[in-house]
């Protein structure tokens, strides 16, 4: 089986594949202070809870946008499941032509997302990833990564409201009773949820004007389903898109 690991600034997602099938996936909070032994024990615990053993793992594919944790996970995998991870970075075969001005500046997660879109859905496409940042990535009809747009994530926006104002509280990101909030909590929830829905709809419209009317819209990340429930512009919800891309890139480099 193949273990895939995507290390992000807010979440770490892991997926276990049997051939082409994702049999189980996990989403963890990113903790920069956690040591390699702690992560190693956590991986063992996740495997055991799902009914698997370290010996069942025959490969590990890893993408990271948090360099200090890359080495931590390399050590954890080597020491606890006796596997040296395959790390997606510059020079790795991905099947994706990158048209960014500086290809090395594109995060590994964006590249493997593009690989997954190219193989699973085809282009042209716009990938909307609801993570620490809300990112919009453009994939051409030929499967090229063209670039994209980056906006603050919903979590960052919510935390900024709480930290930078004297009287606004922390709120749960959930649907308020109406767009017009009748109290402070509902007003903040409306601005966050419906405001970001409008952001997505507006950006998708602008991307479509450049990529063409046949552009697919794919939502991924932890909040993809929450936003997709409020708009029709997200056509495909793929919460584990990066893990699928890691599997595909790993297979290309075997």
Residue pairs with C-beta under 8 A, 6 or more apart in sequence:
1 16
1 17
1 18
1 23
1 52
1 56
1 57
1 58
2 16
2 17
2 57
2 58
2 59
2 60
2 61
2 247
2 250
3 14
3 15
3 16
3 17
3 43
3 57
3 59
3 60
3 61
3 77
3 81
3 83
4 14
4 15
4 16
4 17
4 60
4 61
4 62
4 243
4 246
4 247
4 250
5 12
5 13
5 14
5 60
5 61
5 62
5 63
5 64
5 73
5 77
5 85
5 246
6 12
6 13
6 14
6 62
6 63
6 64
6 109
6 112
6 242
6 243
6 246
7 30
7 62
7 63
7 64
7 65
7 66
7 69
7 70
7 73
8 30
8 65
8 66
8 109
8 131
8 132
9 30
9 65
9 66
9 131
9 132
10 29
10 30
10 131
10 132
10 153
10 155
11 27
11 28
11 29
11 30
11 131
11 222
12 27
12 28
12 29
12 30
12 69
13 25
13 26
13 27
13 28
13 240
13 242
13 243
14 25
14 26
14 28
14 43
14 46
14 243
15 22
15 24
15 25
15 26
15 240
15 243
15 246
15 247
16 22
16 23
16 24
16 25
16 47
16 50
16 52
16 57
17 23
17 243
17 247
20 247
22 240
22 243
22 244
22 247
23 50
24 50
25 240
25 243
26 46
27 222
28 42
30 66
30 69
32 66
32 68
32 69
34 72
35 72
36 72
36 73
36 75
36 76
36 79
37 76
37 79
39 72
39 73
39 76
40 75
40 76
40 77
40 79
40 80
40 81
41 80
43 76
43 77
43 80
43 81
44 54
44 80
44 81
47 53
47 54
47 56
47 57
47 81
54 80
54 81
54 82
57 81
57 83
58 83
59 83
59 86
59 250
60 77
60 81
60 83
60 84
60 85
60 86
61 85
61 86
61 88
61 246
61 247
61 249
61 250
62 70
62 73
62 74
62 77
62 85
62 86
62 87
62 88
62 246
63 87
63 88
63 108
63 109
63 112
63 242
63 245
63 246
64 70
64 73
64 87
64 108
65 107
65 108
65 109
70 87
73 85
74 84
74 85
74 87
77 83
77 84
77 85
78 84
86 250
86 253
88 94
88 108
88 111
88 112
88 246
88 249
89 108
90 103
90 104
92 249
92 253
93 249
93 252
93 253
94 111
94 112
94 114
94 115
94 249
94 252
95 115
95 118
95 119
95 143
95 248
95 249
95 252
96 111
96 114
96 115
96 118
96 143
96 144
96 145
97 142
97 143
97 144
97 145
98 106
98 111
98 144
98 145
99 140
99 144
99 145
99 146
99 147
100 106
100 145
100 146
100 147
106 145
109 129
109 242
110 135
110 137
110 145
110 148
111 145
111 245
111 249
112 242
112 245
112 246
112 248
112 249
113 127
113 129
113 137
113 220
113 241
113 242
113 245
114 127
114 137
114 139
114 143
114 145
114 245
115 245
115 248
115 249
116 238
116 241
116 242
116 244
116 245
116 248
117 123
117 125
117 127
117 139
117 143
117 216
117 218
117 241
118 139
118 143
119 248
120 238
120 244
121 216
121 218
121 236
122 141
122 143
122 216
123 139
123 140
123 141
123 142
123 143
123 144
123 216
124 138
124 139
124 140
124 141
124 211
124 212
124 214
124 215
124 216
125 138
125 139
125 211
125 215
125 216
125 217
125 218
126 136
126 137
126 138
126 139
126 204
126 207
126 208
126 211
126 215
126 216
126 217
126 218
127 135
127 136
127 137
127 139
127 148
127 218
127 219
127 220
127 241
128 134
128 135
128 136
128 200
128 203
128 204
128 217
128 218
128 219
128 220
128 221
128 224
128 227
128 234
129 135
129 137
129 219
129 220
129 221
129 241
130 153
130 154
130 219
130 220
130 221
130 222
130 223
130 224
130 226
130 227
131 153
131 221
131 222
132 153
132 155
132 156
133 150
133 151
133 152
133 153
133 156
134 150
134 151
134 152
134 153
134 154
134 196
134 199
134 200
135 148
135 149
135 150
135 151
136 148
136 149
136 150
136 151
136 203
136 204
136 207
137 145
137 147
137 148
138 145
138 146
138 147
138 148
138 207
138 210
138 211
139 145
139 146
140 146
140 211
141 212
149 203
151 199
151 203
152 160
154 173
154 192
154 193
154 196
154 223
155 173
157 192
157 196
158 170
158 171
158 173
158 188
158 192
159 170
161 168
161 188
162 168
162 169
162 170
167 184
168 184
168 188
169 184
169 185
169 188
171 185
171 188
171 189
171 192
172 189
173 189
173 192
173 193
173 223
173 226
174 189
174 193
175 189
175 193
175 229
175 230
176 185
176 186
176 187
176 189
176 190
176 193
177 186
178 186
178 190
179 190
179 194
180 190
181 187
181 188
181 189
181 190
181 191
193 226
193 227
193 230
194 230
196 227
197 227
197 230
197 231
200 227
200 231
200 233
200 234
201 231
201 233
204 217
204 233
205 233
207 215
208 215
216 235
216 236
217 233
217 234
217 235
217 236
218 234
218 235
218 236
218 237
218 238
218 241
219 225
219 227
219 228
219 234
219 236
219 237
219 238
220 237
220 238
220 239
220 240
220 241
220 242
221 239
222 239
224 234
224 237
224 238
224 239
225 237
225 239
227 234
228 234
228 237
238 244
